Amino acid sequence: MSDDIEIKMSPLCRSIEKDGKTVRVEIFEDDKGGWLLEVYDEFNNSTAWEDPFETDADALFEIEATIREEGIDCLIGPVDGGAF
């Protein structure tokens, strides 16, 4: 038996650029049929949504709405990745 778990990535994963800043959007299936959303900034800081989405399209809609309403800066962390 293998303990390797294959992660199913959504074809909707992409980079989004706004105001000269870019984030990488990763959407992947959880082990219960839901879709998880995690966003990485240029410094490799991540922002992850705790609750799964019903579809990968719902997850993409959420990140696009977040960027539109709050701005891309809400997803950009410190340059040092929060190191002390």
Backbone torsions as a table, in degrees:
resi	resn	phi	psi	omega
1	MET	NA	145.8	-179.7
2	SER	-111.9	138.2	176.7
3	ASP	-90.4	2.7	-179.7
4	ASP	-69.3	129.3	177.7
5	ILE	-107.8	127.0	178.7
6	GLU	-87.8	122.5	179.6
7	ILE	-89.4	126.3	178.8
8	LYS	-92.9	108.7	178.7
9	MET	-86.5	144.8	177.2
10	SER	-76.4	145.5	172.6
11	PRO	-69.9	-6.2	179.7
12	LEU	-87.6	-1.9	175.6
13	CYS	-58.6	143.0	-176.9
14	ARG	-169.3	171.3	169.5
15	SER	-100.1	141.9	177.6
16	ILE	-123.3	131.0	180.0
17	GLU	-117.9	136.7	175.7
18	LYS	-154.8	137.8	178.4
19	ASP	56.2	34.5	177.9
20	GLY	76.8	8.7	179.5
21	LYS	-119.7	148.4	-176.1
22	THR	-127.2	139.1	171.3
23	VAL	-124.6	150.2	177.4
24	ARG	-103.3	123.2	-177.4
25	VAL	-100.1	122.6	176.5
26	GLU	-118.0	126.3	179.2
27	ILE	-123.5	124.8	-177.9
28	PHE	-143.3	154.0	-175.8
29	GLU	-78.1	136.4	173.6
30	ASP	-85.4	-178.6	-176.2
31	ASP	-83.7	9.7	-179.6
32	LYS	-121.7	10.2	178.5
33	GLY	92.2	-0.8	176.4
34	GLY	-90.8	176.3	-178.8
35	TRP	-122.8	130.5	-179.2
36	LEU	-101.5	147.7	-177.2
37	LEU	-121.9	127.7	175.0
38	GLU	-138.8	138.0	-176.8
39	VAL	-123.3	133.2	179.3
40	TYR	-114.4	136.3	175.7
41	ASP	-92.0	-177.3	-176.6
42	GLU	-67.2	-15.3	179.4
43	PHE	-100.2	8.2	179.7
44	ASN	70.8	19.3	169.7
45	ASN	-75.0	146.8	179.8
46	SER	-122.6	150.2	172.0
47	THR	-124.3	122.5	-177.5
48	ALA	-121.4	138.4	174.6
49	TRP	-83.9	135.4	-176.3
50	GLU	-75.2	-39.4	-175.4
51	ASP	-92.9	138.5	178.1
52	PRO	-73.0	157.1	175.9
53	PHE	-101.1	154.5	179.6
54	GLU	-66.7	-37.9	-179.1
55	THR	-133.3	161.1	175.3
56	ASP	-67.1	-30.7	177.2
57	ALA	-65.3	-36.3	176.1
58	ASP	-62.9	-40.4	179.0
59	ALA	-64.5	-43.9	178.7
60	LEU	-63.8	-42.1	177.4
61	PHE	-58.7	-42.0	-179.4
62	GLU	-61.7	-45.8	-178.5
63	ILE	-69.5	-37.7	177.3
64	GLU	-64.7	-40.3	178.2
65	ALA	-67.1	-39.7	178.7
66	THR	-61.3	-46.2	179.9
67	ILE	-65.5	-40.7	-179.9
68	ARG	-65.4	-41.9	-173.9
69	GLU	-86.4	-37.9	-174.2
70	GLU	-108.4	-13.4	-177.6
71	GLY	88.9	154.9	-177.0
72	ILE	-69.5	-23.5	-179.0
73	ASP	-61.1	-24.6	179.1
74	CYS	-67.1	-13.0	-179.7
75	LEU	-106.8	2.2	-177.9
76	ILE	-101.6	123.4	179.9
77	GLY	-98.5	-168.6	-178.7
78	PRO	-70.7	154.1	-179.3
79	VAL	-59.9	-37.1	-176.7
80	ASP	-86.4	9.7	179.2
81	GLY	66.5	21.0	177.6
82	GLY	84.4	10.8	-179.5
83	ALA	-68.5	148.5	179.4
84	PHE	-85.4	NA	NA
